[in-house]
């Protein structure tokens, strides 16, 4: 695999760690000239552009990469929440974006999803339970072939539950295992996401996620069920 073009140079420590943890080779560049002079013989495999610190320089680089004879793709941009309106105005300059704070798993999933769309991925890894199917590479989910429009954390919660059918988890355990030990939100966070998941699963399949009174939640049927 050819390296990803990464901006800025030097890459922020958190971004460098996320790319390394995901197994992506990469090289940092500071501008369009550097992107050209450091380009591998077989070209860049894509680009990850951090636009939160130097947005004007970041989007100028995106524009340059898009204006090439063979536009560079996929192009993923990392922005702060305050930049979301700006993203709407620059959608032609990117293929996908993620919002800080940076999560290693989300970066990996989004890059791999873009590779998969372009035929560069391998056979996807799936989690299946009845009519529910989750594609772990593209972060897509469907039930009965009906796509589910899930947020990132809704998907992460559903994935975790579907990977442990029949097992009961307390709200505190779900917070730790899905949101992470550094997350300081309360148990209500879990309840809200469960409620949204049930609504999106639809009335016929909302029962996949069961409430276990005074304990927490269980996905699917326990092996002790009648």
Buried (B, 14 or more C-beta within 10 A) or exposed (E): EBBBBBBBEEBBEBBBEBBEEBEBEBBBBBBBEBBEEBBEEEEBBBBBBBBBEBBEBBBBBBEBBBEEEEEBBBBBBBBBEEBEEBBEEBEEBBBEBBBBEBBBBBBBBBBBBBBBBEEEBEEBEEBEBEBBBBBBBBBBBEBEEEEBEBEBBBBBBBBBBBEBBEBBBBBEBBBBBBBEEEEEEEEEBBEEBBEBBBEBBEEEBBEBBBEEEEEBBBBBBEEEEE
